[in-house]
Amino acid sequence: QEFWRHEVPKDAGLRPHPVAGNGRLNFTFRRTSMAVPRRRPMCHCGRKTMLKPVLKETSRHKGRYFWSCTNPRLKKGQYTSCDFFQWDDERLMEMRNAAAQVQRPPSTTFAGAGPMPTPIQTSATTAAAAAAAAAA
């Protein structure tokens, strides 16, 4: 979106508007996704970071988004308080991996002992053991 210049071409067939005259307006609408602010990291100096695109024409990263500190950069390599930087796609993968770790059910095995018995299996095993002991 940031790389395209939106223009309405001139059209000789259009009549001037009574108020706007020959002027034309062009609007670009964006939908806000609440997932983006939720993944916003905090920078080293404790502030919320800002999501920005790489706009440099000659960059191999043109169009890629990154998070950076909101403190201004004085010049290349010099910052007022912190130099936080993180690619958004890397942040997204970190968050997906963390969510996958949380959603995995905990292991139900003991070290080398097989699956942990459920309460039903425990009482059935106890009943079977009691019956075997009574028969002996």
N, CA, C and O atoms as a GROMACS GRO file, in nm:
protein
  544
    1GLN      N    1   0.081  -0.119   0.000
    1GLN     CA    2   0.000   0.000   0.000
    1GLN      C    3   0.086   0.126   0.000
    1GLN      O    4   0.054   0.223  -0.068
    2GLU      N    5   0.194   0.124   0.076
    2GLU     CA    6   0.277   0.243   0.088
    2GLU      C    7   0.355   0.274  -0.039
    2GLU      O    8   0.408   0.384  -0.052
    3PHE      N    9   0.361   0.180  -0.132
    3PHE     CA   10   0.446   0.196  -0.249
    3PHE      C   11   0.371   0.244  -0.372
    3PHE      O   12   0.432   0.270  -0.476
    4TRP      N   13   0.242   0.255  -0.362
    4TRP     CA   14   0.164   0.292  -0.480
    4TRP      C   15   0.113   0.435  -0.467
    4TRP      O   16   0.063   0.475  -0.362
    5ARG      N   17   0.127   0.509  -0.575
    5ARG     CA   18   0.072   0.644  -0.578
    5ARG      C   19  -0.066   0.633  -0.642
    5ARG      O   20  -0.080   0.590  -0.756
    6HIS      N   21  -0.166   0.672  -0.567
    6HIS     CA   22  -0.303   0.660  -0.617
    6HIS      C   23  -0.344   0.792  -0.680
    6HIS      O   24  -0.338   0.898  -0.617
    7GLU      N   25  -0.385   0.784  -0.803
    7GLU     CA   26  -0.429   0.904  -0.872
    7GLU      C   27  -0.554   0.872  -0.951
    7GLU      O   28  -0.573   0.760  -0.998
    8VAL      N   29  -0.638   0.971  -0.965
    8VAL     CA   30  -0.753   0.961  -1.052
    8VAL      C   31  -0.712   1.034  -1.180
    8VAL      O   32  -0.685   1.154  -1.177
    9PRO      N   33  -0.708   0.964  -1.292
    9PRO     CA   34  -0.663   1.029  -1.415
    9PRO      C   35  -0.758   1.140  -1.458
    9PRO      O   36  -0.878   1.135  -1.431
   10LYS      N   37  -0.704   1.238  -1.523
   10LYS     CA   38  -0.785   1.350  -1.572
   10LYS      C   39  -0.877   1.296  -1.681
   10LYS      O   40  -0.836   1.214  -1.763
   11ASP      N   41  -1.000   1.343  -1.680
   11ASP     CA   42  -1.098   1.298  -1.778
   11ASP      C   43  -1.168   1.421  -1.832
   11ASP      O   44  -1.238   1.490  -1.759
   12ALA      N   45  -1.150   1.447  -1.960
   12ALA     CA   46  -1.211   1.565  -2.022
   12ALA      C   47  -1.363   1.556  -2.026
   12ALA      O   48  -1.431   1.657  -2.043
   13GLY      N   49  -1.416   1.435  -2.012
   13GLY     CA   50  -1.560   1.417  -2.019
   13GLY      C   51  -1.632   1.449  -1.888
   13GLY      O   52  -1.755   1.451  -1.886
   14LEU      N   53  -1.559   1.473  -1.780
   14LEU     CA   54  -1.622   1.503  -1.652
   14LEU      C   55  -1.657   1.651  -1.642
   14LEU      O   56  -1.577   1.737  -1.677
   15ARG      N   57  -1.775   1.677  -1.593
   15ARG     CA   58  -1.816   1.816  -1.572
   15ARG      C   59  -1.766   1.863  -1.437
   15ARG      O   60  -1.758   1.782  -1.344
   16PRO      N   61  -1.733   1.989  -1.422
   16PRO     CA   62  -1.691   2.041  -1.291
   16PRO      C   63  -1.803   2.026  -1.188
   16PRO      O   64  -1.920   2.046  -1.220
   17HIS      N   65  -1.766   1.992  -1.068
   17HIS     CA   66  -1.860   1.981  -0.957
   17HIS      C   67  -1.896   2.121  -0.911
   17HIS      O   68  -1.810   2.209  -0.913
   18PRO      N   69  -2.022   2.145  -0.868
   18PRO     CA   70  -2.061   2.279  -0.827
   18PRO      C   71  -1.978   2.334  -0.710
   18PRO      O   72  -1.958   2.456  -0.703
   19VAL      N   73  -1.931   2.249  -0.619
   19VAL     CA   74  -1.853   2.296  -0.505
   19VAL      C   75  -1.703   2.270  -0.526
   19VAL      O   76  -1.621   2.360  -0.507
   20ALA      N   77  -1.667   2.148  -0.565
   20ALA     CA   78  -1.527   2.109  -0.577
   20ALA      C   79  -1.462   2.156  -0.707
   20ALA      O   80  -1.340   2.158  -0.718
   21GLY      N   81  -1.542   2.192  -0.804
   21GLY     CA   82  -1.486   2.232  -0.933
   21GLY      C   83  -1.423   2.113  -1.002
   21GLY      O   84  -1.484   2.006  -1.009
   22ASN      N   85  -1.302   2.131  -1.054
   22ASN     CA   86  -1.233   2.023  -1.124
   22ASN      C   87  -1.149   1.936  -1.030
   22ASN      O   88  -1.086   1.840  -1.075
   23GLY      N   89  -1.148   1.968  -0.903
   23GLY     CA   90  -1.069   1.891  -0.806
   23GLY      C   91  -1.124   1.750  -0.788
   23GLY      O   92  -1.244   1.729  -0.797
   24ARG      N   93  -1.038   1.657  -0.763
   24ARG     CA   94  -1.077   1.519  -0.738
   24ARG      C   95  -1.016   1.474  -0.606
   24ARG      O   96  -0.905   1.514  -0.570
   25LEU      N   97  -1.087   1.391  -0.536
   25LEU     CA   98  -1.037   1.333  -0.411
   25LEU      C   99  -1.021   1.183  -0.431
   25LEU      O  100  -1.098   1.120  -0.503
   26ASN      N  101  -0.922   1.129  -0.366
   26ASN     CA  102  -0.901   0.985  -0.369
   26ASN      C  103  -0.882   0.939  -0.226
   26ASN      O  104  -0.801   0.995  -0.152
   27PHE      N  105  -0.956   0.839  -0.186
   27PHE     CA  106  -0.948   0.788  -0.049
   27PHE      C  107  -0.898   0.646  -0.050
   27PHE      O  108  -0.935   0.566  -0.136
   28THR      N  109  -0.813   0.614   0.044
   28THR     CA  110  -0.768   0.477   0.065
   28THR      C  111  -0.816   0.438   0.204
   28THR      O  112  -0.782   0.502   0.303
   29PHE      N  113  -0.894   0.333   0.210
   29PHE     CA  114  -0.946   0.286   0.338
   29PHE      C  115  -0.865   0.166   0.384
   29PHE      O  116  -0.830   0.079   0.305
   30ARG      N  117  -0.835   0.163   0.512
   30ARG     CA  118  -0.762   0.051   0.571
   30ARG      C  119  -0.842  -0.006   0.686
   30ARG      O  120  -0.906   0.067   0.762
   31ARG      N  121  -0.838  -0.134   0.697
   31ARG     CA  122  -0.904  -0.201   0.808
   31ARG      C  123  -0.799  -0.228   0.915
   31ARG      O  124  -0.691  -0.280   0.885
   32THR      N  125  -0.830  -0.195   1.037
   32THR     CA  126  -0.737  -0.220   1.146
   32THR      C  127  -0.758  -0.361   1.199
   32THR      O  128  -0.870  -0.404   1.225
   33SER      N  129  -0.649  -0.432   1.213
   33SER     CA  130  -0.654  -0.565   1.270
   33SER      C  131  -0.602  -0.556   1.414
   33SER      O  132  -0.494  -0.502   1.436
   34MET      N  133  -0.677  -0.606   1.508
   34MET     CA  134  -0.636  -0.597   1.649
   34MET      C  135  -0.521  -0.694   1.680
   34MET      O  136  -0.460  -0.685   1.787
   35ALA      N  137  -0.490  -0.784   1.589
   35ALA     CA  138  -0.379  -0.876   1.611
   35ALA      C  139  -0.245  -0.802   1.607
   35ALA      O  140  -0.150  -0.843   1.674
   36VAL      N  141  -0.237  -0.695   1.530
   36VAL     CA  142  -0.110  -0.622   1.518
   36VAL      C  143  -0.073  -0.552   1.649
   36VAL      O  144   0.039  -0.571   1.695
   37PRO      N  145  -0.161  -0.473   1.711
   37PRO     CA  146  -0.122  -0.411   1.838
   37PRO      C  147  -0.093  -0.513   1.948
   37PRO      O  148  -0.013  -0.486   2.038
   38ARG      N  149  -0.158  -0.631   1.943
   38ARG     CA  150  -0.134  -0.733   2.047
   38ARG      C  151   0.006  -0.791   2.039
   38ARG      O  152   0.060  -0.836   2.140
   39ARG      N  153   0.066  -0.791   1.920
   39ARG     CA  154   0.200  -0.848   1.908
   39ARG      C  155   0.309  -0.742   1.917
   39ARG      O  156   0.427  -0.772   1.894
   40ARG      N  157   0.271  -0.620   1.948
   40ARG     CA  158   0.369  -0.511   1.960
   40ARG      C  159   0.465  -0.537   2.075
   40ARG      O  160   0.422  -0.549   2.190
   41PRO      N  161   0.594  -0.546   2.046
   41PRO     CA  162   0.691  -0.569   2.154
   41PRO      C  163   0.726  -0.439   2.226
   41PRO      O  164   0.704  -0.330   2.174
   42MET      N  165   0.780  -0.454   2.343
   42MET     CA  166   0.834  -0.340   2.417
   42MET      C  167   0.981  -0.328   2.381
   42MET      O  168   1.050  -0.429   2.365
   43CYS      N  169   1.030  -0.206   2.368
   43CYS     CA  170   1.170  -0.187   2.333
   43CYS      C  171   1.257  -0.194   2.459
   43CYS      O  172   1.207  -0.212   2.570
   44HIS      N  173   1.386  -0.179   2.440
   44HIS     CA  174   1.481  -0.189   2.552
   44HIS      C  175   1.462  -0.079   2.656
   44HIS      O  176   1.495  -0.098   2.773
   45CYS      N  177   1.407   0.036   2.613
   45CYS     CA  178   1.389   0.145   2.709
   45CYS      C  179   1.249   0.146   2.770
   45CYS      O  180   1.212   0.241   2.838
   46GLY      N  181   1.169   0.039   2.744
   46GLY     CA  182   1.039   0.024   2.809
   46GLY      C  183   0.923   0.089   2.737
   46GLY      O  184   0.812   0.092   2.792
   47ARG      N  185   0.943   0.140   2.618
   47ARG     CA  186   0.833   0.202   2.543
   47ARG      C  187   0.773   0.100   2.446
   47ARG      O  188   0.836   0.000   2.411
   48LYS      N  189   0.649   0.128   2.403
   48LYS     CA  190   0.588   0.047   2.298
   48LYS      C  191   0.657   0.082   2.166
   48LYS      O  192   0.686   0.198   2.139
   49THR      N  193   0.681  -0.020   2.085
   49THR     CA  194   0.749   0.002   1.958
   49THR      C  195   0.651   0.045   1.850
   49THR      O  196   0.529   0.043   1.870
   50MET      N  197   0.704   0.084   1.735
   50MET     CA  198   0.625   0.130   1.621
   50MET      C  199   0.649   0.036   1.503
   50MET      O  200   0.763  -0.001   1.476
   51LEU      N  201   0.542  -0.003   1.434
   51LEU     CA  202   0.553  -0.088   1.316
   51LEU      C  203   0.575   0.001   1.194
   51LEU      O  204   0.497   0.093   1.169
   52LYS      N  205   0.682  -0.028   1.118
   52LYS     CA  206   0.717   0.055   1.003
   52LYS      C  207   0.753  -0.035   0.885
   52LYS      O  208   0.803  -0.146   0.905
   53PRO      N  209   0.730   0.014   0.762
   53PRO     CA  210   0.774  -0.063   0.645
   53PRO      C  211   0.910  -0.015   0.596
   53PRO      O  212   0.948   0.100   0.620
   54VAL      N  213   0.982  -0.103   0.529
   54VAL     CA  214   1.105  -0.062   0.461
   54VAL      C  215   1.062   0.002   0.330
   54VAL      O  216   0.999  -0.064   0.247
   55LEU      N  217   1.096   0.128   0.310
   55LEU     CA  218   1.055   0.201   0.190
   55LEU      C  219   1.170   0.225   0.092
   55LEU      O  220   1.146   0.265  -0.022
   56LYS      N  221   1.290   0.201   0.134
   56LYS     CA  222   1.407   0.231   0.050
   56LYS      C  223   1.401   0.150  -0.079
   56LYS      O  224   1.392   0.027  -0.076
   57GLU      N  225   1.404   0.219  -0.191
   57GLU     CA  226   1.390   0.156  -0.322
   57GLU      C  227   1.496   0.049  -0.349
   57GLU      O  228   1.467  -0.053  -0.411
   58THR      N  229   1.619   0.072  -0.303
   58THR     CA  230   1.728  -0.020  -0.335
   58THR      C  231   1.746  -0.133  -0.233
   58THR      O  232   1.834  -0.216  -0.249
   59SER      N  233   1.663  -0.136  -0.130
   59SER     CA  234   1.676  -0.238  -0.027
   59SER      C  235   1.618  -0.371  -0.072
   59SER      O  236   1.512  -0.375  -0.136
   60ARG      N  237   1.686  -0.479  -0.040
   60ARG     CA  238   1.631  -0.612  -0.068
   60ARG      C  239   1.514  -0.643   0.024
   60ARG      O  240   1.441  -0.739   0.001
   61HIS      N  241   1.495  -0.562   0.128
   61HIS     CA  242   1.387  -0.580   0.225
   61HIS      C  243   1.268  -0.489   0.196
   61HIS      O  244   1.176  -0.480   0.278
   62LYS      N  245   1.267  -0.420   0.082
   62LYS     CA  246   1.159  -0.326   0.052
   62LYS      C  247   1.023  -0.396   0.065
   62LYS      O  248   1.000  -0.503   0.008
   63GLY      N  249   0.935  -0.333   0.142
   63GLY     CA  250   0.802  -0.389   0.166
   63GLY      C  251   0.793  -0.475   0.291
   63GLY      O  252   0.682  -0.511   0.332
   64ARG      N  253   0.904  -0.508   0.350
   64ARG     CA  254   0.905  -0.587   0.473
   64ARG      C  255   0.883  -0.494   0.592
   64ARG      O  256   0.932  -0.381   0.593
   65TYR      N  257   0.808  -0.541   0.691
   65TYR     CA  258   0.776  -0.458   0.807
   65TYR      C  259   0.867  -0.492   0.924
   65TYR      O  260   0.912  -0.605   0.940
   66PHE      N  261   0.893  -0.391   1.007
   66PHE     CA  262   0.977  -0.410   1.124
   66PHE      C  263   0.925  -0.327   1.240
   66PHE      O  264   0.855  -0.227   1.220
   67TRP      N  265   0.961  -0.369   1.361
   67TRP     CA  266   0.928  -0.296   1.484
   67TRP      C  267   1.055  -0.221   1.526
   67TRP      O  268   1.164  -0.276   1.521
   68SER      N  269   1.039  -0.095   1.566
   68SER     CA  270   1.154  -0.020   1.617
   68SER      C  271   1.108   0.074   1.727
   68SER      O  272   0.990   0.104   1.742
   69CYS      N  273   1.205   0.120   1.805
   69CYS     CA  274   1.178   0.210   1.916
   69CYS      C  275   1.121   0.341   1.863
   69CYS      O  276   1.154   0.384   1.752
   70THR      N  277   1.035   0.402   1.940
   70THR     CA  278   0.975   0.530   1.899
   70THR      C  279   1.066   0.648   1.928
   70THR      O  280   1.040   0.759   1.881
   71ASN      N  281   1.174   0.624   2.005
   71ASN     CA  282   1.271   0.732   2.026
   71ASN      C  283   1.338   0.763   1.893
   71ASN      O  284   1.369   0.672   1.816
   72PRO      N  285   1.362   0.889   1.866
   72PRO     CA  286   1.420   0.924   1.736
   72PRO      C  287   1.565   0.878   1.722
   72PRO      O  288   1.639   0.870   1.819
   73ARG      N  289   1.603   0.849   1.597
   73ARG     CA  290   1.741   0.815   1.565
   73ARG      C  291   1.812   0.946   1.534
   73ARG      O  292   1.764   1.024   1.451
   74LEU      N  293   1.923   0.971   1.597
   74LEU     CA  294   1.999   1.094   1.572
   74LEU      C  295   2.065   1.088   1.434
   74LEU      O  296   2.052   1.182   1.355
   75LYS      N  297   2.134   0.980   1.408
   75LYS     CA  298   2.190   0.951   1.276
   75LYS      C  299   2.218   0.802   1.273
   75LYS      O  300   2.207   0.735   1.376
   76LYS      N  301   2.254   0.749   1.159
   76LYS     CA  302   2.272   0.604   1.146
   76LYS      C  303   2.364   0.551   1.256
   76LYS      O  304   2.480   0.591   1.267
   77GLY      N  305   2.309   0.459   1.336
   77GLY     CA  306   2.386   0.398   1.443
   77GLY      C  307   2.382   0.472   1.575
   77GLY      O  308   2.431   0.420   1.674
   78GLN      N  309   2.325   0.593   1.581
   78GLN     CA  310   2.315   0.669   1.706
   78GLN      C  311   2.169   0.693   1.741
   78GLN      O  312   2.092   0.747   1.661
   79TYR      N  313   2.133   0.653   1.862
   79TYR     CA  314   1.994   0.665   1.908
   79TYR      C  315   1.991   0.744   2.038
   79TYR      O  316   2.091   0.751   2.110
   80THR      N  317   1.874   0.804   2.067
   80THR     CA  318   1.863   0.884   2.189
   80THR      C  319   1.866   0.796   2.313
   80THR      O  320   1.922   0.837   2.415
   81SER      N  321   1.809   0.674   2.308
   81SER     CA  322   1.816   0.590   2.428
   81SER      C  323   1.826   0.441   2.396
   81SER      O  324   1.890   0.370   2.473
   82CYS      N  325   1.766   0.391   2.291
   82CYS     CA  326   1.778   0.247   2.263
   82CYS      C  327   1.775   0.222   2.113
   82CYS      O  328   1.730   0.306   2.035
   83ASP      N  329   1.823   0.104   2.074
   83ASP     CA  330   1.832   0.072   1.932
   83ASP      C  331   1.749  -0.053   1.899
   83ASP      O  332   1.790  -0.135   1.816
   84PHE      N  333   1.633  -0.068   1.964
   84PHE     CA  334   1.549  -0.187   1.943
   84PHE      C  335   1.510  -0.199   1.796
   84PHE      O  336   1.473  -0.101   1.732
   85PHE      N  337   1.520  -0.322   1.744
   85PHE     CA  338   1.480  -0.352   1.607
   85PHE      C  339   1.440  -0.499   1.601
   85PHE      O  340   1.511  -0.585   1.653
   86GLN      N  341   1.325  -0.528   1.536
   86GLN     CA  342   1.284  -0.666   1.516
   86GLN      C  343   1.195  -0.672   1.392
   86GLN      O  344   1.101  -0.593   1.378
   87TRP      N  345   1.224  -0.767   1.303
   87TRP     CA  346   1.140  -0.786   1.185
   87TRP      C  347   1.004  -0.838   1.231
   87TRP      O  348   0.997  -0.921   1.322
   88ASP      N  349   0.898  -0.789   1.169
   88ASP     CA  350   0.762  -0.830   1.208
   88ASP      C  351   0.738  -0.976   1.177
   88ASP      O  352   0.676  -1.046   1.258
   89ASP      N  353   0.784  -1.026   1.063
   89ASP     CA  354   0.761  -1.167   1.031
   89ASP      C  355   0.832  -1.259   1.130
   89ASP      O  356   0.782  -1.367   1.160
   90GLU      N  357   0.948  -1.217   1.181
   90GLU     CA  358   1.016  -1.296   1.283
   90GLU      C  359   0.941  -1.290   1.416
   90GLU      O  360   0.933  -1.390   1.487
   91ARG      N  361   0.886  -1.175   1.449
   91ARG     CA  362   0.804  -1.160   1.571
   91ARG      C  363   0.682  -1.250   1.563
   91ARG      O  364   0.646  -1.317   1.660
   92LEU      N  365   0.618  -1.252   1.447
   92LEU     CA  366   0.499  -1.334   1.426
   92LEU      C  367   0.532  -1.482   1.443
   92LEU      O  368   0.454  -1.556   1.504
   93MET      N  369   0.645  -1.527   1.390
   93MET     CA  370   0.685  -1.668   1.406
   93MET      C  371   0.714  -1.700   1.552
   93MET      O  372   0.678  -1.807   1.600
   94GLU      N  373   0.780  -1.608   1.623
   94GLU     CA  374   0.805  -1.628   1.767
   94GLU      C  375   0.675  -1.648   1.842
   94GLU      O  376   0.663  -1.739   1.925
   95MET      N  377   0.577  -1.564   1.813
   95MET     CA  378   0.449  -1.571   1.883
   95MET      C  379   0.374  -1.698   1.848
   95MET      O  380   0.312  -1.759   1.935
   96ARG      N  381   0.378  -1.740   1.720
   96ARG     CA  382   0.312  -1.864   1.680
   96ARG      C  383   0.376  -1.984   1.748
   96ARG      O  384   0.307  -2.075   1.794
   97ASN      N  385   0.509  -1.985   1.755
   97ASN     CA  386   0.579  -2.096   1.822
   97ASN      C  387   0.547  -2.099   1.971
   97ASN      O  388   0.527  -2.207   2.027
   98ALA      N  389   0.540  -1.983   2.034
   98ALA     CA  390   0.506  -1.976   2.177
   98ALA      C  391   0.364  -2.025   2.200
   98ALA      O  392   0.337  -2.095   2.297
   99ALA      N  393   0.271  -1.987   2.111
   99ALA     CA  394   0.131  -2.030   2.125
   99ALA      C  395   0.121  -2.181   2.105
   99ALA      O  396   0.042  -2.246   2.174
  100ALA      N  397   0.198  -2.237   2.013
  100ALA     CA  398   0.196  -2.382   1.991
  100ALA      C  399   0.247  -2.456   2.114
  100ALA      O  400   0.196  -2.563   2.146
  101GLN      N  401   0.346  -2.401   2.182
  101GLN     CA  402   0.399  -2.463   2.304
  101GLN      C  403   0.295  -2.463   2.415
  101GLN      O  404   0.284  -2.560   2.491
  102VAL      N  405   0.219  -2.355   2.426
  102VAL     CA  406   0.117  -2.343   2.530
  102VAL      C  407   0.000  -2.436   2.502
  102VAL      O  408  -0.057  -2.491   2.596
  103GLN      N  409  -0.037  -2.455   2.374
  103GLN     CA  410  -0.154  -2.535   2.339
  103GLN      C  411  -0.127  -2.685   2.345
  103GLN      O  412  -0.222  -2.763   2.351
  104ARG      N  413  -0.002  -2.728   2.342
  104ARG     CA  414   0.029  -2.871   2.351
  104ARG      C  415  -0.010  -2.923   2.488
  104ARG      O  416   0.021  -2.860   2.590
  105PRO      N  417  -0.079  -3.038   2.492
  105PRO     CA  418  -0.112  -3.094   2.623
  105PRO      C  419   0.014  -3.141   2.692
  105PRO      O  420   0.108  -3.185   2.625
  106PRO      N  421   0.019  -3.134   2.824
  106PRO     CA  422   0.137  -3.180   2.895
  106PRO      C  423   0.155  -3.330   2.877
  106PRO      O  424   0.057  -3.402   2.857
  107SER      N  425   0.276  -3.376   2.882
  107SER     CA  426   0.307  -3.517   2.867
  107SER      C  427   0.247  -3.596   2.983
  107SER      O  428   0.255  -3.552   3.098
  108THR      N  429   0.187  -3.711   2.953
  108THR     CA  430   0.125  -3.792   3.058
  108THR      C  431   0.208  -3.916   3.087
  108THR      O  432   0.157  -4.015   3.139
  109THR      N  433   0.338  -3.911   3.052
  109THR     CA  434   0.422  -4.028   3.080
  109THR      C  435   0.524  -3.994   3.187
  109THR      O  436   0.572  -3.881   3.196
  110PHE      N  437   0.555  -4.094   3.267
  110PHE     CA  438   0.663  -4.081   3.363
  110PHE      C  439   0.789  -4.134   3.296
  110PHE      O  440   0.779  -4.204   3.195
  111ALA      N  441   0.903  -4.104   3.347
  111ALA     CA  442   1.027  -4.148   3.285
  111ALA      C  443   1.031  -4.300   3.276
  111ALA      O  444   1.057  -4.367   3.377
  112GLY      N  445   1.007  -4.354   3.159
  112GLY     CA  446   1.014  -4.498   3.134
  112GLY      C  447   0.900  -4.579   3.192
  112GLY      O  448   0.905  -4.702   3.184
  113ALA      N  449   0.799  -4.518   3.249
  113ALA     CA  450   0.692  -4.594   3.315
  113ALA      C  451   0.569  -4.610   3.229
  113ALA      O  452   0.474  -4.676   3.271
  114GLY      N  453   0.566  -4.552   3.108
  114GLY     CA  454   0.447  -4.561   3.024
  114GLY      C  455   0.347  -4.454   3.061
  114GLY      O  456   0.378  -4.366   3.141
  115PRO      N  457   0.228  -4.461   3.004
  115PRO     CA  458   0.128  -4.356   3.029
  115PRO      C  459   0.079  -4.356   3.173
  115PRO      O  460   0.073  -4.460   3.239
  116MET      N  461   0.046  -4.236   3.221
  116MET     CA  462  -0.006  -4.223   3.356
  116MET      C  463  -0.148  -4.278   3.361
  116MET      O  464  -0.228  -4.244   3.274
  117PRO      N  465  -0.182  -4.361   3.458
  117PRO     CA  466  -0.316  -4.419   3.462
  117PRO      C  467  -0.422  -4.314   3.497
  117PRO      O  468  -0.396  -4.219   3.572
  118THR      N  469  -0.539  -4.332   3.441
  118THR     CA  470  -0.651  -4.245   3.475
  118THR      C  471  -0.717  -4.301   3.601
  118THR      O  472  -0.690  -4.415   3.637
  119PRO      N  473  -0.803  -4.224   3.668
  119PRO     CA  474  -0.870  -4.275   3.788
  119PRO      C  475  -0.949  -4.402   3.762
  119PRO      O  476  -0.955  -4.489   3.850
  120ILE      N  477  -1.010  -4.417   3.646
  120ILE     CA  478  -1.089  -4.536   3.615
  120ILE      C  479  -0.997  -4.657   3.604
  120ILE      O  480  -1.027  -4.764   3.656
  121GLN      N  481  -0.883  -4.640   3.534
  121GLN     CA  482  -0.788  -4.749   3.521
  121GLN      C  483  -0.731  -4.788   3.658
  121GLN      O  484  -0.708  -4.906   3.684
  122THR      N  485  -0.709  -4.692   3.743
  122THR     CA  486  -0.653  -4.719   3.875
  122THR      C  487  -0.748  -4.806   3.956
  122THR      O  488  -0.706  -4.905   4.016
  123SER      N  489  -0.878  -4.769   3.959
  123SER     CA  490  -0.972  -4.848   4.038
  123SER      C  491  -0.995  -4.984   3.975
  123SER      O  492  -1.016  -5.082   4.047
  124ALA      N  493  -0.992  -4.993   3.843
  124ALA     CA  494  -1.010  -5.124   3.776
  124ALA      C  495  -0.889  -5.212   3.805
  124ALA      O  496  -0.903  -5.332   3.830
  125THR      N  497  -0.771  -5.153   3.801
  125THR     CA  498  -0.649  -5.229   3.829
  125THR      C  499  -0.650  -5.277   3.973
  125THR      O  500  -0.612  -5.390   4.002
  126THR      N  501  -0.694  -5.190   4.064
  126THR     CA  502  -0.702  -5.227   4.206
  126THR      C  503  -0.803  -5.338   4.226
  126THR      O  504  -0.778  -5.430   4.304
  127ALA      N  505  -0.916  -5.332   4.159
  127ALA     CA  506  -1.019  -5.436   4.171
  127ALA      C  507  -0.968  -5.568   4.116
  127ALA      O  508  -0.993  -5.674   4.173
  128ALA      N  509  -0.896  -5.561   4.003
  128ALA     CA  510  -0.841  -5.684   3.942
  128ALA      C  511  -0.735  -5.745   4.035
  128ALA      O  512  -0.730  -5.867   4.051
  129ALA      N  513  -0.653  -5.662   4.095
  129ALA     CA  514  -0.550  -5.710   4.187
  129ALA      C  515  -0.615  -5.772   4.311
  129ALA      O  516  -0.567  -5.873   4.362
  130ALA      N  517  -0.723  -5.710   4.359
  130ALA     CA  518  -0.794  -5.764   4.477
  130ALA      C  519  -0.857  -5.898   4.444
  130ALA      O  520  -0.853  -5.990   4.526
  131ALA      N  521  -0.915  -5.911   4.325
  131ALA     CA  522  -0.978  -6.038   4.284
  131ALA      C  523  -0.873  -6.146   4.271
  131ALA      O  524  -0.896  -6.260   4.310
  132ALA      N  525  -0.757  -6.110   4.214
  132ALA     CA  526  -0.649  -6.208   4.198
  132ALA      C  527  -0.597  -6.253   4.334
  132ALA      O  528  -0.565  -6.370   4.352
  133ALA      N  529  -0.588  -6.160   4.429
  133ALA     CA  530  -0.539  -6.195   4.563
  133ALA      C  531  -0.640  -6.283   4.634
  133ALA      O  532  -0.602  -6.375   4.707
  134ALA      N  533  -0.770  -6.257   4.614
  134ALA     CA  534  -0.874  -6.337   4.679
  134ALA      C  535  -0.876  -6.478   4.622
  134ALA      O  536  -0.901  -6.574   4.696
  135ALA      N  537  -0.850  -6.493   4.494
  135ALA     CA  538  -0.852  -6.624   4.430
  135ALA      C  539  -0.730  -6.707   4.472
  135ALA      O  540  -0.735  -6.830   4.467
  136ALA      N  541  -0.624  -6.643   4.511
  136ALA     CA  542  -0.501  -6.716   4.547
  136ALA      C  543  -0.504  -6.765   4.686
  136ALA      O  544  -0.408  -6.828   4.731
   0.00000   0.00000   0.00000
